[in-house]
Amino acid sequence: NDDVPDCYNRVRYIRDACKVLSDLWKTDKDFLNKSIDNDVARSYRLPYGTSGASSSTICRTMTEFRGNYEKAQQKLEAADANWKKFQTRSDRLTLPNFDERLRELEDIRCECEQARTLSRDIYAAETYKVASEEHSITIKLFYQYLYEENTFYNHVSKYLSSRMPEIEQRLENDELIPSFGYDLAKHCLKRNDTLIAYPIEICIRLLENSLNEQGLFRIAPSQGKQKK
């Protein structure tokens, strides 16, 4: 309708996008405050200050002006309804001071209409202002945000790439590596410096010296058969 500026949808997208950007900034800030490495956190530079002022200001300003306009519109509708309702009363001919009260309601309606017009003009002016700065906002906020995100995660990737060999080496040399369920080649070569596992070596020595196959590989009977 006539109350909505032509570029409202584009500015609404900018406003909503700024809200998303502000929420992302809060999430990133919370993540960086809890970062496991301060060097990685320091490499993240916010393109719009330490408080996310630019995006949050645009969102807050547009939301405030829109809210003021909608409130003024609701007050005008209520005043217009009261004026029309009082104007069509059945007892208007016998009601004392009818004309005076009707003029009061009409004055209230005119004041609400003027307030609505003022709120609409302010909202429209801010809307056109934001629309005229769309390219600048895109570069300063969204593109710069993506650039800083890319820089940040590149630092994270570089940091992890430098730390992964150290982590892997510590895991390989851990004294608590299990003996069972572990790669046999790694267990023998890296931990015991032998070609075969120690239990297998014991079994081979037993077969060579004192035991035979039946004594070494015999399967224990069940408890029921063992009792019989």
C-alpha positions in Angstrom: 0.0 0.0 0.0 1.0 3.7 0.0 2.3 3.5 3.6 5.1 1.1 2.6 8.2 2.5 0.7 9.1 0.9 -2.6 12.4 -0.4 -1.4 11.0 -1.8 1.8 11.7 -5.4 0.9 15.3 -4.8 0.0 15.9 -2.8 3.2 14.1 -5.5 5.2 16.5 -8.0 3.8 19.4 -5.8 4.9 17.9 -5.3 8.3 17.4 -9.1 8.8 20.8 -9.9 7.4 22.4 -7.4 9.9 20.5 -9.2 12.7 22.0 -12.5 11.6 25.4 -10.9 11.3 25.1 -9.5 14.8 24.0 -12.9 16.2 27.0 -14.6 14.4 29.3 -12.0 16.0 28.0 -12.9 19.4 28.5 -16.6 18.7 32.0 -16.1 17.4 32.8 -13.9 20.4 31.6 -16.5 22.9 33.6 -19.2 21.0 36.8 -17.1 21.0 36.5 -16.3 24.7 36.4 -20.1 25.3 39.2 -20.9 22.8 41.7 -23.5 23.7 44.5 -21.3 22.2 44.8 -17.6 22.7 47.0 -17.1 19.7 44.3 -18.4 17.4 41.8 -16.1 19.1 44.0 -13.1 18.7 44.2 -13.7 15.0 40.5 -13.0 14.6 39.9 -9.3 13.9 36.4 -7.9 13.9 35.7 -5.6 11.0 33.2 -3.5 12.9 34.7 -3.0 16.3 34.6 -4.8 19.6 30.8 -4.5 20.1 29.4 -5.4 16.7 28.2 -1.8 16.5 27.6 -1.3 12.8 25.3 -4.3 12.1 23.5 -4.1 15.4 22.9 -0.4 15.0 21.3 -0.8 11.6 19.1 -3.6 12.8 18.1 -1.8 16.0 17.4 1.5 14.2 15.3 0.0 11.5 13.4 -2.1 14.0 12.8 0.9 16.2 11.5 3.1 13.4 9.3 0.3 12.1 7.9 -0.3 15.5 7.1 3.4 16.0 5.3 3.5 12.6 3.2 0.4 13.4 2.3 1.8 16.8 1.2 5.1 15.3 -0.8 3.3 12.7 -2.6 1.3 15.4 -3.4 4.4 17.4 -4.8 6.1 14.2 -7.0 3.1 13.5 -8.3 3.1 17.1 -9.0 6.8 17.0 -10.7 6.6 13.7 -12.9 3.7 15.0 -13.8 5.7 18.1 -14.7 8.8 16.0 -16.9 6.8 13.6 -18.6 4.9 16.4 -19.4 8.0 18.3 -20.6 9.7 15.1 -23.2 7.0 14.4 -24.6 6.7 17.9 -28.4 6.3 18.0 -28.8 8.9 20.7 -26.7 11.5 19.1 -29.6 13.9 18.8 -30.4 13.9 22.5 -26.9 13.5 23.9 -25.7 16.7 25.5 -22.5 18.2 24.2 -22.5 15.8 21.3 -20.9 18.2 18.8 -18.2 19.2 21.3 -17.2 15.6 22.1 -17.3 14.7 18.4 -14.9 17.6 17.7 -12.6 16.3 20.5 -12.6 12.8 19.0 -11.9 14.3 15.5 -9.0 16.4 16.9 -7.6 13.2 18.5 -7.9 11.4 15.2 -6.2 14.3 13.4 -3.3 14.2 15.9 -2.9 10.5 15.5 -2.9 10.9 11.7 -0.2 13.5 11.9 1.9 11.3 14.2 1.4 8.4 11.8 2.5 10.5 8.9 5.6 11.7 10.8 6.5 8.2 11.8 6.0 7.0 8.3 8.2 9.8 6.9 11.0 9.1 9.4 10.8 5.3 8.6 10.7 6.0 4.9 13.7 8.4 5.1 15.8 5.9 7.1 14.7 3.1 4.6 15.9 5.1 1.6 19.1 6.0 3.5 19.9 2.4 4.2 19.0 1.4 0.6 21.4 4.1 -0.7 24.2 2.6 1.4 23.5 -1.0 0.4 26.7 -1.4 -1.5 28.8 0.2 1.2 27.1 -1.9 3.9 27.7 -5.0 1.8 31.4 -4.3 1.5 32.0 -3.0 5.1 30.0 -5.7 6.9 29.2 -8.8 5.0 32.2 -9.1 2.6 34.6 -8.0 5.3 33.0 -10.5 7.8 33.4 -13.4 5.3 37.0 -12.3 4.7 37.8 -12.3 8.4 36.1 -15.6 8.8 38.2 -17.0 6.0 41.4 -15.6 7.6 40.4 -16.9 11.0 39.8 -20.5 9.9 43.0 -20.4 7.8 44.9 -19.6 11.0 43.0 -22.5 12.7 43.9 -24.9 9.9 47.6 -23.8 10.0 47.7 -24.2 13.8 46.2 -27.6 13.7 48.5 -28.7 10.8 51.5 -27.8 12.9 50.2 -29.5 16.0 48.8 -32.8 14.5 52.3 -34.5 14.1 53.1 -33.7 17.7 49.7 -35.1 18.9 50.1 -38.2 16.8 53.6 -38.8 18.2 52.4 -38.4 21.7 49.7 -41.0 21.0 52.2 -43.4 19.5 54.5 -43.2 22.5 51.8 -43.4 25.1 52.5 -46.0 27.7 48.8 -46.8 28.1 48.4 -48.2 24.6 46.5 -51.5 24.9 48.2 -54.8 24.0 45.1 -56.4 22.7 43.0 -55.0 19.9 45.9 -53.1 18.6 47.7 -53.3 15.3 50.2 -56.2 15.7 52.9 -54.6 13.5 52.8 -51.4 15.4 52.8 -53.2 18.7 55.8 -55.4 17.9 58.0 -53.0 16.0 57.4 -49.7 17.9 56.8 -50.9 21.4 58.8 -54.1 21.8 61.2 -53.8 18.9 60.5 -57.4 17.8 59.1 -59.1 14.7 56.4 -61.1 16.4 54.2 -60.6 19.5 55.6 -61.7 22.8 52.7 -64.3 23.6 53.3 -65.9 20.2 57.0 -66.1 20.8 56.4 -67.9 24.1 54.1 -70.4 22.4 56.7 -71.1 19.8 59.3 -71.7 22.4 57.0 -74.1 24.3 56.3 -76.1 21.1 60.0 -76.3 20.4 61.1 -77.4 23.9 58.4 -79.2 25.9 54.8 -79.1 24.7 53.0 -80.6 21.7 50.1 -79.2 19.7 47.4 -80.9 21.8 48.7 -79.5 25.0 49.1 -76.0 23.6 45.9 -75.5 21.6 43.5 -77.6 23.5 40.2 -75.9 24.1 38.9 -75.9 27.7 35.7 -77.9 28.2 32.5 -76.3 29.5 31.8 -76.2 33.2 29.1 -78.9 32.9 31.4 -81.4 31.1 34.2 -80.6 33.4 32.1 -81.5 36.5 31.1 -84.8 34.9 
